[in-house]
Structure formats: structure tokens, C-alpha cells
Amino acid sequence: MPVAHKLEKAEFLLLAIMVIAGFVLILNETLLGVALPEIMRDLNITASTAQWTSTGFMLTMAVVTPASGFIISRFSIRTVFMGAMLLFSLGTLVAATAPGIGMLLTGRVLQASGTGVMMPLLMTTMMRMVAPSKIGQAMGIIGMVISAAPAMGPTVSGLILGMGTWRWLFWLVLPIGIAALLVGMKLAPADAPTGSNQKLDALSMLLSTLGFGGLVLGLSSMGGSSAHGGAHLPVNPWVVVIAAAIILAIFVWRQLKLQDRGPFMDMRIFRSRPFTLTVLMTSIGMGVMLGTSILIPLYTANVLGVSALQTGLMLLPGGVLMAVLSPLVGRMSDRFGARALVLPGAVLLAGSIWLMSTFSQTTPQWYIIATYMLMTFSLPFINTPMMGLGLGSLSGELTAFGSSAMTTFQQVSGAASTAVFVALMGVGAAAHGGTGTDAYMAGVHLAFLVAAFMSLTSIVVALLLPAGKQAAGSAPIVH
């Protein structure tokens, strides 16, 4: 791995372009949800068909992201970046011009293929180029992309749809993808990384595809509604989840067996206690954020009667706050270490979700905005220091695998939390008659209550972190 040094102008420009591209790519994960009704009318398709534009994206991410560690460890940054942006730009063009649902799904799969590689690549590139003393700042910028982009997706989508058709969701993004591709072609390092002669194990790739893809598919289908991105399966979703879990167990066994010959996913990353805690903590944070981001629009629409655009505007300040705060917290992380920031962040996160559990049929909008902003205020204090701590604890050759695994677990956690929270809403509503505002409110309350208990686990994990600045993880400890 190249030694981190003071960034030259070209390197700074490259990282800036990668951050912008990463933000746009991650934004696309939640950009299409608000547009589904219009897509259904325009393409004359049913809700159960339209939802595959979201489910297909998630599935592709679940398949591609675990493979990104292998890809990044074998090919140069330039090759991987150009490949990711080419796939994304091609997918965006296909989706924008799609005459029917088939081509639209093809475009979304191509978009997700680029997105699944982009975030691990951005993390790995940051770790290679940025000085160890600035890792917190780098992770703050990445945290802004990971956290703020999906949170702002519905708002941006609502604003664009207010001015044009759903196709403009793709046309406005396409020039950014092409510009990033051209810049990366010129500025991205072309040197192959150490270990680039690693061989691809086809069985590992198959197990990863079936395991992670099946897990996300099964979990996303448990929500029981296409409106939330859930898939309708011909079998019980639990059968898919259990089968996927068994396949993943075989996948892990296979990686351990291949350890000396070059595994598809290097499991040595989990020998690092800081990294393992990071995966756990960031997965909790991502699950709670995406879960509540699903619950709040459902609550405001079905209980308070608020439009989707108005709800998006209500959530916009929280997304902006997260984007602004993440880089600032990154600088604080470099100075004070992880635990000093993560512990209060975890307490604030739990407090914000407990406040959300008090929502009712008469809750004013300002209270919803305030509690959501408290949650988005807390998340940078958790995610930014933890990412620097976890990735900083890995040696250079393991960074790509670490960023890949971290992103994969966040994807799975998001799918699981969304499925569980939506399913809990159905359980709570059924226990109170199943229909009507009172029943829906009971379901929302139950889901938020479970989310509140889930958020308490973040405090437990924070207490396990080592104290002091050394917890920032500037020195690799795993080889």
C-alpha cells in the first residue's frame, strides 16, 4: 500500500470527485421510492412489478459489494473507479430511456453494480492516500456520503418530480457520472496493488452471491408491502433467510480454508477487535436510521395525512445536518479518539428513538422534525469515529476487504431493520383491529418501541471501546 502523505492538488481533486460521485451513487439507492406511483402509471405496471426497481437495486448491491474487496485488491484504483462509473453511467442512460419495465430494471441493476464497488473503493482510496493523523477527517467525509445521501434521497426525488417526470431522476444524474468517469480516467492511480495476482475462486463467488443476495431478498420481502421495496416470493421468506444463512456459513468455512491461497473475502479482518466492534456499531446505526426513515413517512402519511413531498421537506434539515456535521466530527475524532465521541453519540441516538416512540395522532410536525434532527445529529458521532477506528486497525492489504465487509453488513442491517419494523407495524395494527388510524398508530408505536430497545445496544458497544486517543486506530494491528 502506498505510504500516506500530504495530498497533491491532483490527488485532492480525485478524492473530491470520488466523494461527489459516491454521494450521487448512494443517493440513487433511495431516489426512486417516491417516484414509484408515477412509474406505475407511465409504464402501465402493477405495484408488485414496480417494487423490483428498489428490490433489484438492493439485491445487486448485496451481490456486488462483498466481491468489491477482491476486485479492489486485484486491480488498480483507476481500473476499478472507471469500471464503477462506466457501469453506473450506462445504467443511468438505460433507465432514463427505458421504454418498459424490463429496460428500467436493467438500468437499475447496472447502476447498483457500480454503486456496490464505489463505497468500498472510496474508503480504501482514502486510507491509502490520507495521512494517519487525518483519518478521522477522511472518515467524516465518507460518513457524510453514507449517512446523508440515502436520507436526502426522498426529498431530492420529491423536488425533481415537482418539476418534471420520473425520467429526470436519471437525466440530471447522468452528466455527473460521465464527468466523474472522465476525471478518474486522467487522475486515478494506475499502479496495480500488492497481491494483484490473486486468483478468483468461483465457488466462493457463487456462495457469496447466493448467501448475501438471498439474505437481503428474504429480509426485504418480510415487510409484506411493495411500497416499501419488499419482494413477493413464492415461498415463505423465512425459508429463503435460513437457506441464505446456511450458505453464508459454508462461505465463511470456505474462506478460512482458502486463507493461505488467497480468499475471496479475507476473514483476518475479524481478528481485529476494533474492526469487529465497528461493524457491529455501524450496522446498528444504519439499521436504526433506515428503519426510522421508513417508519416516519408511513406514520406521517397514514396517521397525520401529510403528503410525501411535505414529509421529505420535514426530513431534509436532518439530512443536511448530518452532511454538515460529519466532517466536523471527523476532525474531533482525530483529536480526541473514538470513545469520547461515540459514547455520547450512542446515548443521544437512543434518546432520540425513545422520543420517537412517543409519537401520537396529535404530535406536531415541529416535534417530529426535532426528534429526527436529534437522531441525525447523533449518528456522525457514532459512524465517523468508528469507521476510522475499525479501518485504521487493519493493515494495508486488508483495508479493501474491511471496507467491503463493513459496507455489506450495513446493507444487510438496513434490509433487516426495514423488514422487521414494517412487519412489527403490521403486528401492532392487527392487534388493534387491523384497520383505521388507531390501529395504524398502534403498529407505528410498537415498531418505534422495538427500535428504541435496539438503539440501547449501541451504548453497550460504545462502553466496550478503549479509552483515549489511541482508540482512533492510526496504527495497523492486524496482519
VODOGU-111021 format. One record per residue (C-alpha): residue in one letter; x, y, z. Coordinates in steps of 0.02 Angstrom, whole numbers, padded with zeros to 5 digits, always signed. Layout:
<recs>
aXYZ ...
</recs>
This chain:
<recs>
m+00000+00000+00000 p+00069+00172-00043 v+00125+00273+00108 a+00001+00409+00155 h+00069+00584+00128 k+00016+00763+00107 l-00106+00769-00037 e-00056+00847-00202 k-00186+00952-00295 a-00222+00811-00419 e-00247+00686-00277 f-00362+00807-00184 l-00463+00834-00343 l-00476+00647-00370 l-00540+00617-00193 a-00662+00762-00211 i-00731+00689-00372 m-00743+00517-00292 v-00838+00589-00144 i-00960+00680-00258 a-00982+00526-00365 g-01006+00417-00210 f-01138+00537-00143 v-01235+00532-00308 l-01221+00343-00321 i-01282+00312-00143 l-01419+00442-00167 n-01490+00332-00305 e-01524+00193-00182 t-01672+00290-00109 l-01707+00408-00254 l-01838+00305-00343 g-01956+00260-00199 v-02060+00420-00209 a-02075+00402-00399 l-02149+00226-00400 p-02332+00282-00419 e-02287+00388-00571 i-02183+00247-00646 m-02329+00127-00623 r-02445+00244-00718 d-02320+00286-00855 l-02264+00107-00890 n-02434+00030-00851 i-02368-00093-00722 t-02427-00156-00553 a-02353-00110-00384 s-02282-00285-00362 t-02186-00262-00526 a-02131-00083-00494 q-02056-00126-00324 w-01921-00229-00411 t-01838-00064-00460 s-01795-00047-00274 t-01776-00231-00230 g-01668-00264-00384 f-01553-00122-00334 m-01534-00191-00157 l-01506-00367-00220 t-01370-00313-00341 m-01284-00214-00204 a-01289-00368-00092 v-01206-00471-00228 v-01076-00346-00289 t-01019-00265-00126 p-00945-00424-00047 a-00846-00450-00208 s-00777-00273-00205 g-00639-00318-00082 f-00570-00447-00203 i-00589-00328-00350 i-00501-00182-00264 s-00360-00293-00201 r-00327-00357-00378 f-00348-00206-00493 s-00288-00026-00490 i-00392+00117-00420 r-00408+00187-00597 t-00474+00025-00669 v-00600-00004-00530 f-00659+00177-00525 m-00681+00188-00713 g-00771+00021-00715 a-00889+00075-00575 m-00930+00243-00655 l-00949+00166-00828 l-01075+00039-00762 f-01168+00173-00665 s-01173+00296-00811 l-01228+00162-00934 g-01363+00105-00812 t-01423+00284-00789 l-01438+00309-00977 v-01530+00144-00999 a-01651+00187-00858 a-01683+00363-00924 t-01730+00299-01096 a-01816+00138-01042 p-01973+00103-01145 g-02034-00026-01018 i-02001-00106-00850 g-01876-00232-00920 m-01753-00099-00977 l-01784+00004-00820 l-01737-00146-00712 t-01583-00174-00820 g-01530+00006-00792 r-01555-00008-00604 v-01450-00167-00596 l-01309-00082-00692 q-01321+00069-00577 a-01311-00041-00422 s-01164-00137-00494 g-01063+00023-00498 t-01127+00082-00329 g-01083-00082-00243 v-00899-00059-00285 m-00890+00130-00263 m-00907+00148-00075 p-00776+00016-00028 l-00662+00093-00161 l-00685+00267-00087 m-00643+00203+00088 t-00491+00107+00027 t-00426+00254-00076 m-00445+00371+00072 m-00348+00252+00184 r-00208+00238+00055 m-00189+00424+00019 v-00230+00515+00180 a-00103+00533+00321 p-00142+00429+00478 s-00166+00588+00581 k-00306+00641+00462 i-00401+00477+00452 g-00543+00547+00559 q-00571+00690+00437 a-00570+00569+00292 m-00697+00456+00376 g-00803+00610+00416 i-00817+00646+00230 i-00859+00465+00193 g-00984+00465+00336 m-01069+00614+00255 v-01091+00512+00096 i-01151+00353+00181 s-01272+00436+00302 a-01335+00594+00218 a-01357+00531+00040 p-01490+00397+00074 a-01576+00513+00199 m-01590+00651+00069 g-01645+00537-00074 p-01834+00551-00049 t-01825+00741-00029 v-01721+00766-00186 s-01835+00647-00280 g-01990+00742-00224 l-01917+00909-00280 i-01867+00841-00451 l-02037+00760-00477 g-02118+00926-00437 m-02033+00998-00592 g-02027+00851-00714 t-02061+00668-00747 w-01976+00520-00661 r-01852+00507-00805 w-01771+00669-00746 l-01713+00574-00592 f-01590+00491-00711 w-01557+00629-00838 l-01497+00750-00704 v-01379+00621-00631 l-01302+00563-00796 p-01186+00714-00826 i-01112+00693-00652 g-01073+00511-00686 i-00991+00549-00853 a-00889+00694-00781 a-00826+00583-00638 l-00779+00448-00764 l-00675+00570-00867 v-00586+00642-00715 g-00549+00469-00646 m-00480+00415-00814 k-00348+00552-00800 l-00310+00567-00615 a-00339+00397-00532 p-00180+00297-00493 a-00148+00161-00622 d-00025+00058-00520 a-00085-00118-00476 p-00099-00155-00289 t+00005-00284-00197 g-00070-00457-00216 s-00145-00418-00387 n-00106-00595-00446 q-00240-00665-00330 k-00348-00798-00414 l-00537-00791-00415 d-00621-00936-00326 a-00781-00968-00424 l-00862-01069-00284 s-00834-00927-00159 m-00911-00803-00279 l-01063-00916-00304 l-01084-00942-00116 s-01068-00755-00086 t-01197-00715-00219 l-01324-00842-00155 g-01290-00806+00028 f-01290-00617+00036 g-01413-00597-00108 g-01533-00724-00032 l-01519-00644+00140 v-01565-00471+00076 l-01703-00542-00036 g-01781-00640+00107 l-01768-00498+00231 s-01835-00366+00111 s-01986-00475+00073 m-02038-00485+00256 g-02106-00308+00255 g-02254-00376+00160 s-02281-00224+00051 s-02212-00173-00115 a-02225+00007-00061 h-02075-00021+00050 g-01967-00110-00076 g-02015-00284-00019 a-02018-00427-00143 h-02161-00552-00162 l-02087-00726-00154 p-02171-00892-00199 v-02103-00967-00037 n-02102-00913+00144 p-01968-00778+00166 w-01901-00870+00319 v-01856-01017+00208 v-01750-00900+00100 v-01668-00818+00251 i-01624-00984+00334 a-01557-01057+00172 a-01453-00899+00144 a-01384-00909+00322 i-01329-01090+00293 i-01246-01041+00129 l-01155-00898+00215 a-01092-01018+00348 i-01020-01126+00209 f-00948-00968+00129 v-00857-00922+00291 w-00790-01100+00306 r-00728-01091+00126 q-00638-00926+00158 l-00550-00995+00311 k-00496-01146+00209 l-00427-01034+00071 q-00338-00916+00190 d-00162-00963+00134 r-00207-00967-00052 g-00299-00801-00066 p-00479-00798-00004 f-00623-00710-00091 m-00654-00617+00073 d-00508-00613+00195 m-00579-00661+00365 r-00424-00598+00457 i-00512-00430+00468 f-00619-00500+00610 r-00465-00538+00715 s-00462-00352+00748 r-00574-00314+00897 p-00591-00129+00847 f-00646-00179+00672 t-00772-00307+00736 l-00845-00176+00855 t-00852-00054+00710 v-00950-00174+00600 l-01072-00204+00744 m-01093-00020+00788 t-01110+00048+00611 s-01233-00091+00568 i-01340-00041+00718 g-01332+00142+00667 m-01375+00106+00486 g-01517-00011+00535 v-01595+00115+00655 m-01576+00259+00531 l-01651+00168+00381 g-01785+00088+00488 t-01844+00252+00562 s-01829+00336+00391 i-01959+00210+00331 l-02070+00225+00485 i-02083+00414+00489 p-02153+00436+00311 l-02276+00293+00341 y-02329+00373+00505 t-02348+00549+00434 a-02444+00487+00281 n-02562+00362+00362 v-02587+00441+00533 l-02561+00627+00508 g-02614+00636+00324 v-02455+00726+00267 s-02401+00716+00083 a-02241+00628+00031 l-02162+00791-00028 q-02204+00879+00135 t-02131+00733+00234 g-01974+00742+00128 l-01956+00927+00168 m-01981+00887+00352 l-01837+00764+00347 l-01723+00874+00241 p-01649+00975+00387 g-01594+00813+00469 g-01505+00755+00312 v-01419+00924+00291 l-01366+00924+00474 m-01288+00753+00454 a-01194+00807+00296 v-01126+00964+00379 l-01082+00882+00545 s-00990+00727+00482 p-00829+00814+00426 l-00825+00919+00586 v-00841+00763+00693 g-00701+00685+00590 r-00582+00822+00647 m-00638+00797+00827 s-00606+00611+00809 d-00425+00642+00757 r-00402+00748+00913 f-00498+00655+01049 g-00512+00473+00990 a-00665+00367+00961 r-00742+00328+01130 a-00751+00510+01185 l-00870+00542+01040 v-00956+00375+01014 l-01023+00355+01191 p-01117+00521+01198 g-01173+00491+01018 a-01246+00322+01067 v-01338+00400+01215 l-01412+00535+01102 l-01461+00406+00971 a-01554+00301+01100 g-01636+00457+01172 s-01697+00515+01000 i-01779+00347+00962 w-01861+00340+01133 l-01934+00513+01097 m-01999+00449+00930 s-02087+00308+01022 t-02200+00443+01099 f-02271+00495+00928 s-02461+00500+00927 q-02606+00557+00818 t-02587+00735+00883 t-02397+00753+00877 p-02350+00922+00800 q-02236+00924+00649 w-02102+01026+00739 y-02082+00885+00865 i-02057+00757+00726 i-01927+00868+00643 a-01837+00898+00808 t-01826+00714+00856 y-01767+00666+00682 m-01634+00802+00688 l-01577+00738+00858 m-01554+00566+00781 t-01459+00634+00630 f-01353+00740+00749 s-01303+00584+00847 l-01258+00470+00701 p-01098+00561+00642 f-01032+00547+00821 i-01052+00359+00803 n-01012+00316+00622 t-00868+00434+00586 p-00754+00389+00733 m-00799+00205+00720 m-00752+00193+00536 g-00584+00274+00570 l-00557+00160+00719 g-00603+00000+00627 l-00516+00028+00460 g-00366+00107+00545 s-00340-00053+00645 l-00313-00155+00485 s-00151-00173+00390 g-00144-00104+00213 e-00180-00264+00118 l-00337-00293+00222 t-00414-00120+00203 a-00508-00163+00043 f-00582-00319+00123 g-00627-00220+00280 s-00718-00082+00185 s-00808-00213+00081 a-00865-00312+00234 m-00919-00155+00327 t-01025-00094+00181 t-01101-00267+00157 f-01154-00283+00338 q-01231-00110+00332 q-01332-00160+00180 v-01394-00318+00265 s-01433-00223+00425 g-01533-00094+00328 a-01635-00228+00240 a-01663-00323+00403 s-01716-00170+00502 t-01834-00108+00368 a-01915-00280+00357 v-01930-00301+00545 f-02000-00128+00577 v-02130-00140+00438 a-02178-00315+00496 l-02197-00250+00676 m-02312-00114+00613 g-02423-00249+00539 v-02420-00348+00702 g-02464-00196+00807 a-02603-00143+00689 a-02676-00320+00684 a-02682-00324+00874 h-02790-00168+00871 g-02916-00217+00738 g-02805-00209+00584 t-02885-00057+00502 g-02910+00125+00541 t-02798+00263+00607 d-02797+00196+00785 a-02736+00026+00728 y-02602+00101+00615 m-02543+00212+00759 a-02529+00060+00872 g-02421-00025+00741 v-02309+00127+00724 h-02289+00139+00913 l-02239-00044+00927 a-02109-00027+00789 f-02032+00129+00866 l-02030+00046+01038 v-01930-00102+00970 a-01814+00019+00879 a-01787+00110+01045 f-01734-00051+01132 m-01623-00092+00982 s-01536+00077+00997 l-01485+00038+01177 t-01364-00093+01111 s-01261+00048+01036 i-01224+00110+01213 v-01164-00064+01263 v-01047-00072+01113 a-00982+00103+01150 l-00936+00052+01327 l-00827-00088+01255 l-00716+00035+01161 p-00543+00075+01229 a-00525+00248+01303 g-00403+00380+01242 k-00340+00446+01077 q-00257+00280+01035 a-00433+00215+01002 a-00432+00315+00842 g-00338+00170+00767 s-00200+00256+00673 a-00085+00106+00682 p-00124-00057+00594 i-00134-00203+00713 v-00192-00346+00602 h-00078-00433+00477 
</recs>
